[in-house]
Amino acid sequence: MPGSWFGAGCSFEKRSGNSALAKADQLHIEPYAALAAISPIYAPNMRLEYFKNSVGSKFNTSANGISMSEASPITVDVVSDVMCPWCFIGKRRLEAAIMSVPQLPVQVRWHPFQLDSTLPKSGKDRQQYLSDKFGGLERARAFYSQIEAAGQEEKIDFAFDAIKLSPNTLDCHRLILWSRSDNLQDEVVELLFRAYFLNGEDLTKSETLVRISAEAGMQSDLVEQLLETETDLDKVEAQIAKAQESGISGVPCFIIDGRFVLAGAEKAETIAAALLHAEETRTNPEAEFSG
């Protein structure tokens, strides 16, 4: 089923309202009770909780006097699709959130999702895609004007009119997967977003992905060879399926410290508050569901 956008994110199904409370003092998150084997971020059961952000004890120490954040970074696993404009906005907001809490070491990892797995490998004409999706180009333009406004707030100059093709993003996700071994995921994701949303480039072309891999610092000759094969295609598809099975229906989706979920491109202050809460509850488990 083709994805549709909701609130501050992209989803398979239409949803009304915001996916989470955009308030720093009262977050709307989903705690993960268990993690599935396929990836450290996915879990089969999620439930909704409200909790208040209490940052007074964010510098709590453990029994040996060493903060948990000093021992290991807080992980932020981002489930996203490179054809989702809210994921680009969410990336900017996540970056701002991390910069606002310099005392916390944070590790970001990117994971695949497809808003529309029915798109052919060669992609689909953008105008036709939008017309089919929204029931007409005028409705699509009205909708995207809202996203453009949100992008401006994050200094993203979306060039939607420059996009000629809606891509199947499986190869993009393979590239992101491969970039992890070089610790270049963030660079690759950034370049993919820029290529598509700012320059209107065709992400179905191998030469585009090879060039991006080179700009990011990967071994582009190896990437070129791998793209000619189906290497890791099954792995990417399995991770996408697991995300859907675990209840993730919209992106971006931020899984913080393997325990909490923020669904949608939340404001930077909301993400920062969630990071602080995650840090506090690592050293003070009783605070996890307080407030």
N, C-alpha and C positions, 0 to 999 in steps of 0.2 A: 504494500500500500504506500503510495507517495506520502511523504511527510508534510505536515502543515505546521505553521508557527503558532505558538501560544505564549502569551505574557512576554517574558524575557528569555525565550528559548525556542528551539525548533523541536517538533514532535510529530509522531505518527498521527495522533488524533487531536482534534480541536478541544481545547480546554479554556474555560473562562477564568478571568482574574489572574493574579500573580501566582506563580508557583511557590513563592516563599515570601515571608514578611520582610520587606526591605528596611528593617529597623535594626540598628546595632544593638539595642538593648533587649530585643526579643526576637530570636531567630526561629525560623520554621525549618527544621531539619528532620532527616530520617536516620535514626541510628541503625547501623548494621549489626545484627546479632551474630552472624557467622560469615565466614568467607569461603567461597567455592574454590576448587582446586585449579580451575583453568587459568585464573588470574588472581592476583592478590586483592583485586578491588571488588569482585562480584560476590554477591550473596543472594540466596534464594528468597529470603524473607526480609521485608522492611516494614517498619511501623512509624507512624508520625508522632513526634513529640515537640512540645514547646519548651524552651528553656531560656532563662534569662542570662545574659552575658554578665558574669561577675569577674572582673579582671583584677580585683584587688589582690588576689593571691597568685597571679600569673607567674610570680617569681618563686613559687614554692620550691623547696628542695626536698630531696629524698633523704632517707635515714643517714646515708653516708655524706650528705651535704652537697651532692652533685645534682644539678637539675637534669631531668630527663631529656630536655632539649639539648643539653650539652652532650649527652651520651649518644643520641641519634636524632636525625632530623624528623620533623613532621612531614609525612608524605601527603601530597595532594595528587590524587589520580583523577585525571580529566578525561571523561568520555566525550568525544566530540566528532563532528564530521566537517571536513574542510569546505563543504559547500553550504554550511550553515553560517549566516552572517552574525547571529547572536553568539556563536562560538568565538568569532574574532573579537567581538565586544567583550565577551567573558574573559578572554585571554588578557586584554588590556586591564580589566578590573582586577583580575587575579594578580597581575604584576604590581598594580598600585597597592593592593592589599599587602603583598609580601614586603614591599618597600616601607610600608607604614609600621611594620613590626620587625625592625632590624635585629631585635634581641632573639628572634626565633630562627633557627636554621630550618629551611623548608626545601624539600625535594619534590619537584613536579614531574609526573610521568603521564604520558599521553596514550590513550586507548581508543580503538576504532568504534565507529558507529556509522550506519548508513541510513540517511533519511529516506532514500528511495533506491532500493536494491533492484528495482525493475528496469532502471535505466540501462540501455545497452552499453557494452564496453566502449563503443565509439561516442557515447553521449547522445544528447537530443537537442535539437534546435531550441534555444533559450526562449524565444517568443512563443513557440508552440507549447513548450513545457509550462510556462507561466499561464498561458491561456487555458490550457487543460486543467491546471491545478486550481486556479482561482475563478474560473468561469468567465474569463475575459481579461484583456490586458489592462483596462482601466481600473478594474478592481485590484489587480496586481500592483499597479503603480501607486495607488492610494495606500496600499498596505506597506509597500517598501519605503514610502516617504517617512513613515514612522521609524523605520529602522535607520534610515539616513540621519534622522534627527538624533537618535540615540548614539549613532556612530560619531557624530560631530562632538558630542559631549566627551568622547574618548579620543578625539583628534584622529578619527578614521574617516577619510574621505571616500566613502563607497562610490564606485563607478559602475553601478548596475547596468547602465546602458552600454557599457563596453563589453559586457559578457555576451558572447554569441552562442555558447554551448553550455548546457547543463551536464556535468560529467558524472560518469560512474566513478566513484572515488576509491575503489578497491586498491588500485595500484598506488594511489596516494598513501593509503594506510599501510601498504607494504613498505613504502619508502620510510614512513615514520617509524615503523617497527625496526627496520634495519638500522636506522640512525641511533637507536638506543645504545647499541654496543659502542658507539663512538661518543656517547654522551652529547649528542647533537639534536635531540628531539625538539627542543624549544626552537632552535634555529631553523630546522626544517619546517616545522609547523608555521612559524612566522612567515617564511618565504612562500609557502603554499598559499596562505591567506592573502598575502600581498599580491602574488601573481594572479590569483583569481579575482579578488574583490577590488583591487586597485588598478590592475592592468588588463583585466578581462582575458587572461591567457587560457589556452586550452589545456586543461589538466589531464586529458586523455592521451596526449602525445608523449611518447617516451622521451623525446628530445627535451621537452619542457622539464620533466622530472629529473633527467640526467643533469641538466644545467643547474637546477635547484640544488641537487646533491653536491655538485662541485662548489657552488657558492657557499654552501653550509660547511664545507670542509670534509665531505665524505669522499670515498674512493669512487669517483664517478664512472670509471671504466668497469668496475665490478658491478655497480648499480645497473649500468647499461646491459651487461650480460644477464643479470638476474631478471630484469624486466622482460627479457625475451622468453623467460620460462614461467612456470607457475609456482616457483619457489615461495613457500609460506602463504600462498593464497588460502589454503585450507585452514591455516592457523588464524589468519585474519577473520575469515568467515566464521570460525568457531567462536572467537572472542566476541564478535558482533552478536551471534546467536545467544551466547551466554549472557550478554548484557540485557538483551530483550527478555530472556527467561527470568532474569533476576528482578525484573520490574522496571528497568530503565526504558522509558518510552519517549523521552525528550532529551535534547542536548542544548547547551553544555550541562554536564552533570559532574559536580565536584565531590569526590569521596575523600574526606579529610581524615588522615591518620588511620585509615581502614575502618573507621567507626561511625563517621557522620557523613550525611549527604546533604549538599545544597543543590537543588534542582533549578536550573535556569541561570541566566547571566546576572547574578545578584550584584548589588552595588559593592564597591571596594570595601566600604566600612563594614558591611555585613559579612563578607568573606574574612576580613581581618578579625572580627569578633569571634567567628567560628574557629579560626586558627588559635586564638588566645584561649578559647574554651577547651579546645582539644589539648592544648598544652597543660592547662590546669587540671583536667581530668586524667591526664596520664600520671600525675603525681598525687592526685586526690580523687580516687575513684568514686567516693561518696558524693562528690560534687557533680557527677555526670548528669544526673537527672534532677538536680536541685532547682528551686525557684519555680 
